[in-house]
Amino acid sequence: MKNRLCSMLAASLIAAAPAASASADESPAAGGPSKVAATRQELKEQLERSKESRPRLPLPPPTESEIAEAKARSESARAGAGASPRGMGGGIVNNGRLRQIHIDPDLLGSGSMGSREPDPAMTLDGTFKTMLFWIVSRANNCTYCQGHQEVKLAGDGVGEDSIAALDGDWSEFSPAQRAAFAFTRKLTYEPYALTDADLDRLREHYNDLQILEIVMTVAGNNATNRWTGPLAIPQEKHRVFLTPTAEKYKTMRSLVAPIDPNAVCAKPASRGELESRAEVEKALEAARLRDPRLPLATDDQARSLLSSEPSRPGVQPQWLRLLGNFPKGGKRLADSLTRAETKGKLSPSLKAKIAWVGARHDRAWYALGHAKQRLNDLGLSDDQVFALDRADFDSPANEQAALALVRKITEDPALITDADVEAVRKHFSDSETAEVVYLATQAAAFDRLTEAAGLRLE
């Protein structure tokens, strides 16, 4: 499995010596995955080229009204009114436009592009969390998100050398920052490999709610990468990336990007073959007995997160109680996850299968148990559910294509190609295709959130 994965990736990754610099002639074939920039200088060139990326779903030119609204946001940002994301300067944002064009409004919800009112229970610095997003984006080779975090960090006053150090030299950062950076990379690459020890290392520097804030941040960042990267959303042209680079960082190879220093392979280790049904059932049973690693809010606090939904009597699911620790940030995420399950254009069966496939390949046992229950409630037997693990599972061609895309987005979003998305568009509308991708992103967030917290399966 590992050798096969490496051979697949060899054509799409940079294996040059440290001093090498990617040129336009070395860019991947149109429609293929992006190469991984090995150095700071290569990364800047990659970010600049991302302005010419061809989106995999239609992204028409902005209308006059959109331009006028963007201009107003930019002016408001310059005036310090805070109408745009921190440090981004307002203007048109292609990520948000693509969502609004293709995703069902009921699925996105009114808060998807709206308020980011601070949560009083969240105490971590915004610039620090942007650094975490930078690391997630570098690890996922997501150039669109990478560019946005570069701009936000610079807007926050973080110097060029400090941004470069995020990639190759963590020695200038505090022990607390380094611990969070290492945790972020692991939760991004290997969510299934987290242990109690990983959280204990964070506890040397952060309290439990701050750790939960880190987990929620990184989970959400991984979701965003899996939207912007697979859909090849082009970087906004007005952003500036080709700035001077210090000699120290021009040739220093990345410690964060998915580059094996000894081989042309994107990951230090593959996820391997899926476990047998017996092993999965044993893992699910163990998840029913484990104690959560992070504190849970009360049932009443959890119920308050879903004020727009019918009240859930009795004991609340642990994922909702986990989010109940944050009355505003938790509410936003709970609303997003609930809408992913109940709203949109895809059938409930396909939505639940997407959740199963995502959790299965992330080895996220709590999330997998929830997906299995959803499928059972829709009438699928356990045999039919576990059959989804097979490459030749009996399912219509449209579901085969959708779930193949979800599997790839889950394991390595940077390897998505035009052909992967086109295979889904043969069977689904552009809006439905966007929903397949969006649901895969929500599964990635839910998997990381619940598995990092070690929630007990109900």
PEPE-V409783 format. One record per residue. N is the residue number from 1. RES is the residue in one small letter. PHI is phi in radians with two decimals (999 if undefined). OMEGA is omega in degrees with one decimal (none if undefined). D_FIRST is the distance of its C-alpha to the first C-alpha in Angstrom with 1 decimal. Layout:
N_RES_PHI_OMEGA_D_FIRST + N_RES_PHI_OMEGA_D_FIRST
//
This chain:
1_m_999_-178.2_0.0 + 2_k_-1.12_-180.0_3.8 + 3_n_-1.09_179.6_5.6 + 4_r_-1.13_179.5_5.1 + 5_l_-1.10_-179.3_6.2 + 6_c_-1.09_-179.7_8.7 + 7_s_-1.16_176.1_10.0 + 8_m_-1.11_-172.8_10.6 + 9_l_-1.50_-171.9_12.4 + 10_a_-0.98_-177.1_14.3 + 11_a_-1.25_-173.1_17.0 + 12_s_-1.91_-176.5_17.8 + 13_l_-2.05_177.8_18.2 + 14_i_-1.42_177.5_21.1 + 15_a_-2.12_-176.9_20.8 + 16_a_-1.30_174.0_24.5 + 17_a_-1.14_-176.0_26.6 + 18_p_-0.95_-176.0_28.1 + 19_a_-1.42_-176.3_31.3 + 20_a_-1.23_178.6_29.9 + 21_s_-2.31_-179.0_30.7 + 22_a_-1.17_176.5_29.1 + 23_s_-2.06_179.7_31.6 + 24_a_-1.05_-178.8_32.0 + 25_d_-1.22_-177.4_31.0 + 26_e_-1.64_-178.1_27.5 + 27_s_-1.17_-177.3_26.9 + 28_p_-1.17_178.1_24.0 + 29_a_-1.02_-179.2_25.0 + 30_a_-0.93_177.7_26.9 + 31_g_1.57_-178.7_24.9 + 32_g_-1.63_179.1_21.6 + 33_p_-1.26_178.7_20.0 + 34_s_-1.31_170.3_22.0 + 35_k_-1.19_177.1_21.4 + 36_v_-1.66_177.8_21.3 + 37_a_-1.27_-174.0_24.8 + 38_a_-1.45_-174.9_24.6 + 39_t_-2.24_179.5_28.3 + 40_r_-1.08_-179.2_31.1 + 41_q_-1.12_178.2_32.8 + 42_e_-1.11_179.7_29.8 + 43_l_-1.10_179.5_29.2 + 44_k_-1.08_178.8_32.9 + 45_e_-1.17_177.2_32.6 + 46_q_-1.13_178.6_29.5 + 47_l_-1.10_178.3_31.5 + 48_e_-1.13_179.6_34.4 + 49_r_-1.17_-177.8_32.4 + 50_s_-1.14_175.2_31.1 + 51_k_-1.13_-178.5_34.7 + 52_e_-1.71_-180.0_34.1 + 53_s_-1.05_179.4_30.9 + 54_r_-1.73_-175.9_31.3 + 55_p_-1.10_-175.6_30.8 + 56_r_-1.54_168.1_28.7 + 57_l_-2.23_-176.1_31.4 + 58_p_-0.98_176.4_35.1 + 59_l_-2.31_-176.3_36.7 + 60_p_-1.15_177.1_40.4 + 61_p_-1.01_-179.5_42.7 + 62_p_-1.12_178.1_44.4 + 63_t_-1.35_178.5_47.6 + 64_e_-1.06_-179.6_50.9 + 65_s_-1.19_177.5_50.9 + 66_e_-1.11_178.9_47.4 + 67_i_-1.11_179.7_48.6 + 68_a_-1.11_179.2_51.7 + 69_e_-1.13_179.4_49.8 + 70_a_-1.12_178.5_47.5 + 71_k_-1.09_179.1_50.5 + 72_a_-1.12_178.3_52.1 + 73_r_-1.12_179.5_49.0 + 74_s_-1.09_179.8_49.0 + 75_e_-1.13_178.7_52.8 + 76_s_-1.13_179.3_52.4 + 77_a_-1.13_179.0_49.6 + 78_r_-1.13_179.2_51.9 + 79_a_-1.43_177.5_54.6 + 80_g_1.41_-177.8_52.5 + 81_a_-1.46_176.1_52.6 + 82_g_1.21_-177.8_48.9 + 83_a_-1.52_-179.5_48.1 + 84_s_-2.26_177.5_44.8 + 85_p_-0.95_-173.5_41.6 + 86_r_-0.93_173.7_42.5 + 87_g_1.40_-175.9_42.7 + 88_m_-1.57_174.7_41.6 + 89_g_1.35_178.5_45.1 + 90_g_1.25_179.3_45.0 + 91_g_1.52_-180.0_44.8 + 92_i_-1.35_178.4_42.4 + 93_v_-2.07_-173.6_38.8 + 94_n_-1.11_178.0_36.5 + 95_n_-1.03_-179.4_34.0 + 96_g_-1.10_179.8_36.8 + 97_r_-1.08_-178.1_38.3 + 98_l_-1.14_176.8_35.2 + 99_r_-1.10_-176.2_34.9 + 100_q_-1.17_179.4_38.6 + 101_i_-1.26_-168.1_38.5 + 102_h_-1.95_-175.6_35.7 + 103_i_-1.64_176.9_35.2 + 104_d_-0.93_-179.2_37.7 + 105_p_-0.98_179.1_40.2 + 106_d_-1.16_178.4_40.2 + 107_l_-1.31_179.8_36.5 + 108_l_-1.24_-176.9_36.9 + 109_g_1.44_-175.4_40.1 + 110_s_-1.21_-177.1_43.1 + 111_g_-1.60_-173.5_41.6 + 112_s_-1.09_179.5_38.5 + 113_m_-2.05_-171.3_40.3 + 114_g_-1.84_-168.3_43.2 + 115_s_-1.02_168.6_44.3 + 116_r_-2.12_-178.6_42.4 + 117_e_-0.98_-176.8_45.3 + 118_p_-1.01_176.0_44.6 + 119_d_-1.63_-177.1_43.8 + 120_p_-1.09_-179.6_46.4 + 121_a_-1.54_178.8_43.9 + 122_m_-1.68_-169.9_41.4 + 123_t_-2.09_-176.6_42.5 + 124_l_-1.37_-178.8_39.9 + 125_d_-1.16_-178.3_40.9 + 126_g_-1.11_178.6_39.8 + 127_t_-1.12_176.3_39.1 + 128_f_-1.03_-179.4_36.8 + 129_k_-1.20_174.2_34.8 + 130_t_-1.16_175.1_34.6 + 131_m_-1.07_177.2_33.1 + 132_l_-1.10_178.0_30.4 + 133_f_-1.10_177.6_29.8 + 134_w_-1.03_-178.5_29.6 + 135_i_-1.14_177.7_26.9 + 136_v_-1.03_-177.2_24.9 + 137_s_-1.14_177.1_25.4 + 138_r_-1.15_-179.5_24.4 + 139_a_-1.15_178.9_21.2 + 140_n_-1.61_-178.3_20.4 + 141_n_0.92_-179.7_21.8 + 142_c_-1.73_-173.5_24.4 + 143_t_-1.19_-178.9_27.3 + 144_y_-1.08_-179.8_29.7 + 145_c_-1.14_178.1_29.7 + 146_q_-1.00_179.8_29.5 + 147_g_-1.07_-179.7_32.7 + 148_h_-1.14_-179.5_34.5 + 149_q_-1.25_174.4_33.8 + 150_e_-1.02_-177.7_35.1 + 151_v_-1.14_-178.7_38.3 + 152_k_-1.14_179.6_38.8 + 153_l_-1.12_177.8_38.5 + 154_a_-1.08_178.5_40.9 + 155_g_-1.13_177.9_43.2 + 156_d_-1.48_178.4_43.2 + 157_g_1.61_177.2_44.4 + 158_v_-1.34_-176.7_41.3 + 159_g_-1.25_-179.5_41.7 + 160_e_-0.99_-178.1_39.4 + 161_d_-1.14_178.8_38.7 + 162_s_-1.22_176.0_37.8 + 163_i_-1.14_178.6_35.3 + 164_a_-1.07_-179.2_33.8 + 165_a_-1.15_176.4_33.6 + 166_l_-1.00_-174.7_31.4 + 167_d_-1.58_-170.1_28.7 + 168_g_-2.39_-177.1_29.3 + 169_d_-2.68_-177.8_32.0 + 170_w_-1.48_-173.9_32.4 + 171_s_-1.12_-178.6_35.3 + 172_e_-1.41_-178.8_38.0 + 173_f_-1.63_-178.1_36.9 + 174_s_-1.25_176.1_38.2 + 175_p_-0.98_179.2_36.4 + 176_a_-1.13_178.6_36.2 + 177_q_-1.12_-178.8_34.7 + 178_r_-1.08_178.6_32.1 + 179_a_-1.10_179.2_31.1 + 180_a_-1.19_179.4_30.7 + 181_f_-1.10_-179.1_28.7 + 182_a_-1.12_177.9_26.2 + 183_f_-1.08_-179.2_26.0 + 184_t_-1.06_-179.5_25.7 + 185_r_-1.12_-178.8_22.7 + 186_k_-1.19_179.0_20.9 + 187_l_-1.12_177.4_21.9 + 188_t_-1.29_-176.5_20.6 + 189_y_-1.32_-168.5_17.2 + 190_e_-2.31_-179.0_16.6 + 191_p_-1.04_-178.4_19.2 + 192_y_-1.29_-174.8_17.7 + 193_a_-1.71_180.0_18.2 + 194_l_-1.14_179.6_21.9 + 195_t_-2.28_175.2_24.4 + 196_d_-0.98_-177.4_28.1 + 197_a_-1.10_179.2_28.3 + 198_d_-1.11_178.3_27.0 + 199_l_-1.28_177.9_29.9 + 200_d_-1.11_176.9_32.3 + 201_r_-1.14_176.2_31.8 + 202_l_-1.21_-177.8_32.8 + 203_r_-1.15_174.9_35.8 + 204_e_-1.20_-174.2_37.2 + 205_h_-2.26_-173.0_38.0 + 206_y_-2.33_172.8_37.9 + 207_n_-1.43_-172.4_39.4 + 208_d_-1.11_179.5_37.4 + 209_l_-1.21_175.4_38.4 + 210_q_-1.19_175.7_37.4 + 211_i_-1.11_176.9_33.9 + 212_l_-1.07_177.9_33.7 + 213_e_-1.10_175.7_34.9 + 214_i_-1.10_-179.5_32.1 + 215_v_-1.06_179.3_29.5 + 216_m_-1.08_179.4_31.2 + 217_t_-1.08_-176.7_31.3 + 218_v_-1.18_177.0_27.7 + 219_a_-1.07_178.7_26.6 + 220_g_-1.14_177.5_28.9 + 221_n_-1.09_177.9_27.8 + 222_n_-1.11_176.3_24.2 + 223_a_-1.13_-178.4_25.6 + 224_t_-1.09_176.5_27.8 + 225_n_-0.99_-176.2_25.0 + 226_r_-1.39_171.5_23.1 + 227_w_-1.69_-173.0_26.3 + 228_t_-1.26_-178.5_27.5 + 229_g_-1.23_-179.1_24.3 + 230_p_-1.03_179.5_22.9 + 231_l_-1.60_174.3_26.5 + 232_a_0.87_-179.1_27.1 + 233_i_-1.16_-177.5_30.4 + 234_p_-1.28_175.5_32.7 + 235_q_-1.16_177.3_34.1 + 236_e_-1.12_-169.3_37.9 + 237_k_-1.20_-175.7_39.7 + 238_h_-1.39_-178.5_42.3 + 239_r_-1.32_-175.8_40.0 + 240_v_-1.95_-178.1_40.3 + 241_f_-2.13_-174.8_37.4 + 242_l_-1.45_177.9_38.5 + 243_t_-1.67_179.5_40.5 + 244_p_-1.06_179.0_41.2 + 245_t_-2.05_178.1_38.6 + 246_a_-1.08_-178.4_39.8 + 247_e_-0.96_-178.1_39.1 + 248_k_-0.99_-172.3_37.3 + 249_y_-1.81_-176.8_34.5 + 250_k_-1.10_-175.8_34.4 + 251_t_-2.04_179.4_32.0 + 252_m_-1.26_-178.0_30.4 + 253_r_-1.31_-177.2_26.7 + 254_s_-1.15_170.5_25.3 + 255_l_-1.71_-174.3_24.2 + 256_v_-1.90_-175.8_23.2 + 257_a_-1.11_-177.2_21.3 + 258_p_-1.31_179.4_17.5 + 259_i_-2.19_172.6_17.8 + 260_d_-1.45_-176.3_16.3 + 261_p_-1.15_-176.5_19.6 + 262_n_-1.88_-176.8_18.1 + 263_a_-2.78_175.8_15.6 + 264_v_-1.50_-178.1_15.2 + 265_c_-2.61_-171.7_12.5 + 266_a_-1.37_-175.1_13.5 + 267_k_-2.22_176.7_12.4 + 268_p_-1.12_176.3_13.2 + 269_a_-2.77_178.9_10.2 + 270_s_-1.40_179.2_7.5 + 271_r_-1.37_177.0_8.7 + 272_g_1.33_179.8_6.1 + 273_e_-1.25_177.2_6.9 + 274_l_-1.13_178.9_10.6 + 275_e_-1.19_176.7_13.3 + 276_s_-1.24_177.7_15.6 + 277_r_-1.03_-179.4_18.9 + 278_a_-1.09_179.2_20.8 + 279_e_-1.17_178.6_18.8 + 280_v_-1.15_179.9_19.4 + 281_e_-1.09_176.4_23.1 + 282_k_-1.17_179.1_23.4 + 283_a_-1.16_177.8_22.1 + 284_l_-1.15_178.4_24.6 + 285_e_-1.13_178.2_27.3 + 286_a_-1.12_179.2_26.8 + 287_a_-1.17_178.0_27.0 + 288_r_-1.35_-175.5_30.4 + 289_l_-1.97_-172.9_31.7 + 290_r_-1.39_177.2_30.7 + 291_d_-1.73_-179.5_33.2 + 292_p_-1.03_-179.9_32.5 + 293_r_-1.45_-176.4_32.1 + 294_l_-2.21_-174.7_34.3 + 295_p_-1.19_178.1_37.8 + 296_l_-1.97_176.9_38.5 + 297_a_-1.36_179.2_41.5 + 298_t_-1.31_177.1_44.1 + 299_d_-1.06_-180.0_43.9 + 300_d_-1.12_177.7_46.7 + 301_q_-1.10_179.2_44.9 + 302_a_-1.16_-179.5_41.8 + 303_r_-1.07_-176.9_44.0 + 304_s_-1.18_-180.0_45.7 + 305_l_-1.26_-175.2_42.5 + 306_l_-1.97_-176.6_42.6 + 307_s_-1.12_-179.6_46.3 + 308_s_-1.48_-179.2_45.6 + 309_e_-1.86_174.8_44.1 + 310_p_-1.00_-178.6_46.0 + 311_s_-1.07_178.2_46.4 + 312_r_-1.70_-178.7_44.0 + 313_p_-1.24_172.1_46.2 + 314_g_1.34_-177.2_45.3 + 315_v_-1.23_-178.5_42.4 + 316_q_-1.55_178.0_40.0 + 317_p_-1.08_-174.2_36.2 + 318_q_-1.13_179.8_34.8 + 319_w_-1.11_-179.9_33.0 + 320_l_-1.29_176.9_36.5 + 321_r_-1.17_176.0_38.2 + 322_l_-1.08_-179.6_35.8 + 323_l_-1.22_179.9_36.7 + 324_g_-1.08_176.2_40.3 + 325_n_-1.17_-177.3_40.6 + 326_f_-2.16_-172.3_40.9 + 327_p_-1.10_-179.7_43.7 + 328_k_-1.83_178.4_42.9 + 329_g_-1.10_177.6_39.3 + 330_g_-1.15_179.3_38.2 + 331_k_-1.11_178.9_40.3 + 332_r_-1.06_-177.8_38.7 + 333_l_-1.24_178.3_35.2 + 334_a_-1.08_178.2_36.3 + 335_d_-1.11_-179.7_37.9 + 336_s_-1.10_-178.8_34.8 + 337_l_-1.18_178.7_32.5 + 338_t_-1.17_177.4_35.2 + 339_r_-1.11_178.8_35.7 + 340_a_-1.06_-179.8_32.0 + 341_e_-1.50_-168.7_32.4 + 342_t_-2.01_-175.7_35.8 + 343_k_-1.98_176.0_36.6 + 344_g_1.82_-172.4_35.5 + 345_k_-1.73_-177.6_35.3 + 346_l_-1.31_-178.8_32.2 + 347_s_-1.19_176.3_32.7 + 348_p_-0.97_-179.4_32.3 + 349_s_-1.13_-179.5_29.8 + 350_l_-1.16_178.5_27.4 + 351_k_-1.06_179.9_28.0 + 352_a_-1.20_177.4_27.1 + 353_k_-1.15_176.4_23.9 + 354_i_-1.09_177.7_22.9 + 355_a_-1.09_178.4_23.6 + 356_w_-1.09_-176.6_21.5 + 357_v_-1.09_177.9_18.4 + 358_g_-1.07_-178.7_18.9 + 359_a_-1.13_-178.6_19.6 + 360_r_-1.10_-177.4_16.8 + 361_h_-1.44_171.4_14.1 + 362_d_-1.59_-174.5_16.3 + 363_r_0.92_-179.8_16.8 + 364_a_-1.68_-166.1_20.5 + 365_w_-1.25_176.9_22.3 + 366_y_-1.09_179.3_25.8 + 367_a_-1.10_-179.9_24.8 + 368_l_-1.16_177.9_22.9 + 369_g_-1.08_177.2_26.0 + 370_h_-1.16_179.3_28.2 + 371_a_-1.13_178.4_26.1 + 372_k_-1.08_179.4_26.2 + 373_q_-1.11_177.2_30.0 + 374_r_-1.04_-179.1_30.5 + 375_l_-1.19_176.1_28.8 + 376_n_-1.07_-180.0_30.8 + 377_d_-1.13_178.3_33.9 + 378_l_-1.51_174.3_33.3 + 379_g_1.79_178.5_33.4 + 380_l_-1.45_176.2_29.8 + 381_s_-1.34_177.0_29.4 + 382_d_-1.05_178.2_26.7 + 383_d_-1.05_179.7_25.2 + 384_q_-1.19_179.0_25.1 + 385_v_-1.15_-177.7_23.6 + 386_f_-1.20_176.3_20.6 + 387_a_-1.13_178.8_20.2 + 388_l_-1.11_179.7_19.1 + 389_d_-1.30_-176.2_15.7 + 390_r_-1.48_178.9_15.1 + 391_a_-1.11_-177.5_14.2 + 392_d_-1.82_-176.7_17.5 + 393_f_-1.06_-175.3_19.6 + 394_d_-1.37_-178.0_23.3 + 395_s_-2.78_178.1_24.5 + 396_p_-1.01_-176.9_26.6 + 397_a_-1.03_-178.7_25.2 + 398_n_-1.15_177.8_26.2 + 399_e_-1.20_177.8_24.3 + 400_q_-0.98_-178.5_21.2 + 401_a_-1.15_-178.5_21.5 + 402_a_-1.10_-176.8_22.4 + 403_l_-1.27_174.0_19.7 + 404_a_-1.12_177.7_17.0 + 405_l_-1.14_179.9_18.7 + 406_v_-1.08_178.9_18.9 + 407_r_-1.01_-176.9_15.2 + 408_k_-1.23_176.6_14.6 + 409_i_-1.06_-178.7_17.7 + 410_t_-1.11_-172.7_16.7 + 411_e_-1.43_-178.6_13.4 + 412_d_-2.75_-175.2_14.7 + 413_p_-1.08_-177.7_18.1 + 414_a_-1.26_-177.7_18.6 + 415_l_-1.64_178.3_16.3 + 416_i_-1.13_179.5_18.6 + 417_t_-2.08_174.1_20.5 + 418_d_-0.94_-176.3_23.9 + 419_a_-1.10_179.3_22.3 + 420_d_-1.09_-179.3_20.4 + 421_v_-1.27_179.6_23.7 + 422_e_-1.10_178.2_25.8 + 423_a_-1.08_177.8_23.8 + 424_v_-1.39_-178.8_25.2 + 425_r_-1.13_176.0_28.6 + 426_k_-1.16_-174.1_29.1 + 427_h_-1.99_-174.2_29.5 + 428_f_-2.23_172.8_30.8 + 429_s_-1.18_178.2_33.5 + 430_d_-1.07_178.8_32.9 + 431_s_-1.14_178.7_34.0 + 432_e_-1.20_176.3_31.6 + 433_t_-1.08_176.9_28.7 + 434_a_-1.04_-179.8_29.6 + 435_e_-1.19_175.9_29.8 + 436_v_-1.01_179.8_26.2 + 437_v_-1.10_-177.9_25.1 + 438_y_-1.06_-179.9_27.7 + 439_l_-1.17_174.8_26.6 + 440_a_-1.12_178.9_23.0 + 441_t_-1.18_-179.9_24.6 + 442_q_-1.17_176.3_26.8 + 443_a_-1.11_179.8_24.0 + 444_a_-1.06_178.7_22.2 + 445_a_-1.18_-178.2_25.6 + 446_f_-1.10_179.0_26.4 + 447_d_-1.03_-176.4_23.0 + 448_r_-1.23_-179.9_23.7 + 449_l_-1.07_-171.8_27.3 + 450_t_-1.34_-178.7_27.2 + 451_e_-1.37_175.6_24.4 + 452_a_-1.07_179.2_25.8 + 453_a_-1.37_178.7_29.2 + 454_g_1.06_-175.0_27.8 + 455_l_-1.12_178.2_30.0 + 456_r_-1.48_-179.3_31.1 + 457_l_-1.17_-179.3_30.1 + 458_e_-1.19_none_33.4
//
